[in-house]
Amino acid sequence: MKIGYVRVSTIEQNEQRQTEALKGKGIEKFFVEKVSGKDMNRPQLQAMLEFARENDVIYVHDLSRLARNVADLLAIIKKLEEKHIALVSNKESIDTS
């Protein structure tokens, strides 16, 4: 399954720019977060990590939406690798599949 993760920092911000950037990827399910990315304690991030299964692909517009520091990003990538889930980032042109 193709999964999209979109995060903006506040309720007032609009996630449309990120969802538009992911159009055309065939994403079947989006997890949208409207909270700070200061840590990994985000309900939709945790729900996505629980939901994703082996051979799924997670799409983000850019890595800063997934994590705001390298330690958290590496922890998320490790979890995805353990579950055999690929990560694709538009902005950085990264595809771990």
Backbone as CSV, one residue per row, in Angstrom:
resi,resn,N_x,N_y,N_z,CA_x,CA_y,CA_z,C_x,C_y,C_z
1,MET,0.834,-1.174,0.000,0.000,0.000,0.000,0.882,1.242,0.000
2,LYS,0.435,2.260,-0.672,1.136,3.543,-0.685,0.478,4.456,0.346
3,ILE,1.300,4.941,1.271,0.833,5.726,2.409,1.491,7.101,2.364
4,GLY,0.718,8.144,2.601,1.262,9.498,2.662,1.262,10.013,4.083
5,TYR,2.353,10.685,4.466,2.414,11.343,5.773,2.638,12.827,5.536
6,VAL,1.728,13.626,6.082,1.762,15.070,5.910,1.718,15.696,7.297
7,ARG,2.631,16.652,7.543,2.629,17.329,8.845,2.831,18.820,8.675
8,VAL,1.989,19.581,9.357,2.195,21.021,9.513,2.331,21.267,11.011
9,SER,2.946,22.373,11.375,3.300,22.596,12.777,2.162,23.081,13.658
10,THR,1.148,23.716,13.066,0.045,24.248,13.865,-1.288,23.972,13.188
11,ILE,-2.345,24.069,13.956,-3.699,23.846,13.430,-4.036,24.872,12.349
12,GLU,-3.501,26.081,12.476,-3.807,27.151,11.523,-3.180,26.926,10.153
13,GLN,-2.104,26.170,10.095,-1.416,25.957,8.824,-2.190,24.987,7.947
14,ASN,-1.992,25.128,6.642,-2.706,24.319,5.664,-1.767,23.259,5.091
15,GLU,-2.243,22.031,5.059,-1.433,20.918,4.559,-1.560,20.720,3.053
16,GLN,-2.332,21.565,2.381,-2.620,21.366,0.964,-1.368,21.351,0.086
17,ARG,-0.384,22.189,0.368,0.836,22.215,-0.445,1.505,20.844,-0.458
18,GLN,1.549,20.194,0.692,2.181,18.880,0.774,1.349,17.807,0.073
19,THR,0.040,17.831,0.279,-0.800,16.825,-0.370,-0.790,16.998,-1.883
20,GLU,-0.748,18.238,-2.355,-0.657,18.497,-3.803,0.652,17.947,-4.357
21,ALA,1.731,18.122,-3.608,3.038,17.644,-4.063,3.085,16.122,-4.159
22,LEU,2.233,15.442,-3.403,2.224,13.981,-3.412,1.197,13.405,-4.386
23,LYS,0.420,14.284,-5.011,-0.548,13.798,-6.006,0.191,13.082,-7.126
24,GLY,-0.451,12.109,-7.696,0.158,11.361,-8.783,1.012,10.194,-8.316
25,LYS,1.124,10.008,-7.010,1.916,8.897,-6.464,1.052,7.663,-6.203
26,GLY,-0.255,7.810,-6.376,-1.155,6.688,-6.135,-1.351,6.367,-4.665
27,ILE,-1.259,7.386,-3.832,-1.384,7.174,-2.390,-2.807,6.759,-2.040
28,GLU,-2.900,5.690,-1.259,-4.197,5.127,-0.897,-4.681,5.592,0.473
29,LYS,-3.772,5.979,1.348,-4.153,6.423,2.688,-3.193,7.517,3.147
30,PHE,-3.769,8.604,3.665,-2.984,9.705,4.205,-3.112,9.748,5.718
31,PHE,-2.005,10.083,6.376,-1.994,10.412,7.793,-1.593,11.880,7.862
32,VAL,-2.475,12.722,8.391,-2.238,14.165,8.433,-2.112,14.602,9.884
33,GLU,-1.031,15.305,10.154,-0.695,15.743,11.506,-0.643,17.264,11.539
34,LYS,-1.202,17.856,12.585,-1.132,19.310,12.759,-0.549,19.611,14.134
35,VAL,0.694,19.182,14.311,1.416,19.400,15.564,2.891,19.619,15.263
36,SER,3.599,20.126,16.239,5.037,20.326,16.108,5.741,18.986,15.920
37,GLY,6.827,19.027,15.171,7.625,17.827,14.956,8.787,17.724,15.925
38,LYS,8.688,18.380,17.075,9.807,18.448,18.016,10.257,17.086,18.524
39,ASP,9.358,16.100,18.493,9.740,14.755,18.898,8.857,13.740,18.161
40,MET,8.991,12.490,18.515,8.237,11.443,17.818,6.899,11.150,18.496
41,ASN,6.550,11.908,19.507,5.286,11.745,20.215,4.158,12.439,19.472
42,ARG,3.858,11.923,18.289,2.798,12.495,17.457,1.796,11.393,17.134
43,PRO,0.526,11.620,17.439,-0.481,10.563,17.264,-0.547,9.983,15.853
44,GLN,-0.546,10.824,14.840,-0.670,10.307,13.480,0.607,9.608,13.011
45,LEU,1.758,10.077,13.450,3.011,9.390,13.127,2.985,7.987,13.719
46,GLN,2.622,7.893,14.988,2.577,6.591,15.641,1.520,5.685,14.999
47,ALA,0.372,6.256,14.640,-0.677,5.470,13.978,-0.186,4.948,12.629
48,MET,0.530,5.801,11.902,1.059,5.381,10.598,2.077,4.254,10.767
49,LEU,2.974,4.395,11.733,3.989,3.366,11.962,3.341,2.040,12.367
50,GLU,2.242,2.095,13.099,1.509,0.882,13.467,0.754,0.298,12.270
51,PHE,0.183,1.162,11.461,-0.648,0.753,10.323,0.165,0.114,9.200
52,ALA,1.329,0.673,8.920,2.135,0.238,7.769,2.588,-1.209,7.926
53,ARG,2.556,-1.911,6.804,2.919,-3.322,6.769,4.065,-3.569,5.792
54,GLU,4.618,-4.747,5.849,5.709,-5.140,4.962,5.353,-4.845,3.512
55,ASN,6.319,-4.299,2.793,6.211,-3.932,1.371,5.393,-2.669,1.108
56,ASP,4.898,-2.006,2.151,4.242,-0.712,1.954,5.306,0.332,1.629
57,VAL,4.858,1.469,1.106,5.751,2.593,0.810,5.154,3.829,1.464
58,ILE,5.964,4.536,2.234,5.536,5.779,2.875,6.134,6.951,2.112
59,TYR,5.263,7.884,1.740,5.661,9.072,0.989,5.553,10.306,1.872
60,VAL,6.585,11.157,1.815,6.557,12.469,2.463,6.997,13.502,1.440
61,HIS,6.517,14.740,1.620,6.955,15.795,0.712,8.424,16.103,0.929
62,ASP,8.828,16.231,2.184,10.255,16.371,2.494,10.516,15.811,3.886
63,LEU,11.753,15.451,4.142,12.111,14.766,5.379,11.839,15.587,6.625
64,SER,11.834,16.921,6.514,11.568,17.759,7.685,10.142,17.589,8.186
65,ARG,9.251,17.074,7.358,7.872,16.809,7.788,7.811,15.546,8.628
66,LEU,8.723,14.634,8.392,8.758,13.373,9.125,9.492,13.533,10.454
67,ALA,10.605,14.259,10.453,11.397,14.445,11.671,12.157,15.757,11.588
68,ARG,12.323,16.396,12.738,13.044,17.666,12.759,14.489,17.522,13.207
69,ASN,14.904,16.317,13.575,16.312,16.124,13.905,16.769,14.768,13.379
70,VAL,18.057,14.639,13.204,18.627,13.447,12.588,18.385,12.201,13.445
71,ALA,18.474,12.338,14.752,18.270,11.173,15.631,16.872,10.587,15.453
72,ASP,15.845,11.443,15.441,14.476,10.960,15.242,14.301,10.376,13.847
73,LEU,14.872,11.022,12.845,14.763,10.518,11.477,15.379,9.123,11.369
74,LEU,16.556,8.945,11.944,17.207,7.635,11.908,16.395,6.581,12.659
75,ALA,15.771,6.960,13.762,14.941,6.016,14.516,13.729,5.585,13.694
76,ILE,13.122,6.531,12.996,11.966,6.211,12.154,12.392,5.316,10.999
77,ILE,13.490,5.660,10.357,13.982,4.851,9.234,14.310,3.432,9.704
78,LYS,14.898,3.307,10.886,15.213,1.981,11.428,13.936,1.168,11.625
79,LYS,12.890,1.794,12.185,11.612,1.092,12.365,11.057,0.633,11.027
80,LEU,11.140,1.509,10.028,10.626,1.160,8.704,11.424,0.012,8.100
81,GLU,12.736,0.071,8.225,13.584,-1.002,7.688,13.278,-2.337,8.360
82,GLU,13.064,-2.311,9.670,12.749,-3.541,10.403,11.452,-4.171,9.905
83,LYS,10.519,-3.335,9.469,9.234,-3.833,8.975,9.231,-4.004,7.449
84,HIS,10.381,-3.763,6.809,10.519,-3.861,5.348,9.555,-2.912,4.627
85,ILE,9.578,-1.656,5.083,8.740,-0.606,4.514,9.659,0.432,3.889
86,ALA,9.358,0.823,2.662,10.179,1.810,1.950,9.724,3.224,2.306
87,LEU,10.655,4.166,2.186,10.380,5.579,2.413,10.768,6.351,1.169
88,VAL,9.878,7.245,0.731,10.147,8.091,-0.430,9.933,9.539,-0.008
89,SER,10.936,10.369,-0.293,10.830,11.810,-0.016,10.958,12.565,-1.336
90,ASN,9.929,13.331,-1.660,9.923,14.104,-2.912,11.093,15.076,-3.014
91,LYS,11.186,15.956,-2.035,12.132,17.069,-2.100,13.572,16.599,-2.205
92,GLU,13.941,15.605,-1.420,15.320,15.134,-1.410,15.583,14.035,-2.444
93,SER,14.552,13.624,-3.168,14.666,12.536,-4.162,15.273,11.282,-3.543
94,ILE,14.737,10.911,-2.387,15.187,9.703,-1.687,14.132,8.627,-1.839
95,ASP,14.573,7.426,-2.154,13.678,6.279,-2.270,14.431,5.079,-1.726
96,THR,14.044,4.602,-0.539,14.780,3.503,0.095,14.382,2.126,-0.428
97,SER,13.442,2.086,-1.374,13.041,0.770,-1.900,14.141,0.233,-2.787
